[in-house]
Amino acid sequence: MKKLGSACLVAAGAALAAATLYDASVLTRALGLAVEGSEAAVTLASLSLSAIVLLLGVLGFRKQRLENALRGTG
């Protein structure tokens, strides 16, 4: 079950980063902000959030692998 959670975090982080890099103005409008002044701030915040989510997912995979190695299971 932990692998599923980590996989979902990695997928969500990658999807958020891809959507942000594709067109950040959509996310800016969805938040109800003006596109002209706040698009850069929303882009940076969104990419930072996606990096954190990706990191949590990767760390979850690594922790699971370490736990399996300590137990002696594959």
C-alpha positions in Angstrom: 0.0 0.0 0.0 2.9 2.3 0.7 4.1 1.9 -2.9 0.7 3.0 -4.2 0.9 6.2 -2.1 4.4 6.9 -3.3 3.5 6.3 -6.9 0.5 8.7 -6.5 2.7 11.4 -5.1 5.2 11.0 -7.9 2.5 11.1 -10.5 0.8 14.1 -8.9 4.0 16.0 -8.7 4.9 15.2 -12.3 1.4 16.2 -13.5 1.5 19.5 -11.6 4.9 20.4 -13.0 3.9 19.5 -16.5 0.7 21.4 -16.4 2.5 24.4 -14.9 5.2 24.4 -17.5 2.7 23.9 -20.3 0.5 26.9 -19.4 0.7 28.6 -16.0 -2.0 31.1 -16.8 -4.7 28.5 -16.5 -3.7 27.8 -12.9 -3.5 31.5 -12.2 -7.0 32.1 -13.6 -8.2 29.0 -11.6 -7.0 30.6 -8.4 -8.8 33.8 -9.3 -5.7 36.0 -9.7 -4.9 38.5 -12.3 -2.8 36.9 -15.1 -0.5 39.9 -15.7 0.9 40.4 -12.3 0.8 37.1 -10.5 1.6 34.5 -13.2 5.3 34.3 -12.3 4.6 34.0 -8.6 2.1 31.2 -9.2 4.5 29.4 -11.5 7.3 29.5 -8.9 5.0 28.4 -6.1 3.5 25.6 -8.2 6.9 24.3 -9.3 8.1 24.4 -5.7 5.1 22.4 -4.6 5.5 19.9 -7.4 9.2 19.4 -6.4 8.2 18.8 -2.8 5.5 16.3 -3.8 8.0 14.5 -6.1 10.6 14.4 -3.4 8.1 12.9 -0.9 7.2 10.3 -3.3 10.8 9.3 -4.1 11.6 9.2 -0.4 8.7 7.0 0.2 10.0 4.5 -2.4 13.4 4.6 -0.9 12.1 4.1 2.7 10.0 1.1 1.5 13.1 -0.4 -0.2 15.1 0.0 3.0 12.4 -1.5 5.1 12.2 -4.5 2.8 16.0 -4.9 2.9 16.0 -4.9 6.6 13.3 -7.5 6.8 14.9 -9.6 4.1 12.1 -9.5 1.6 12.3 -8.4 -2.0 
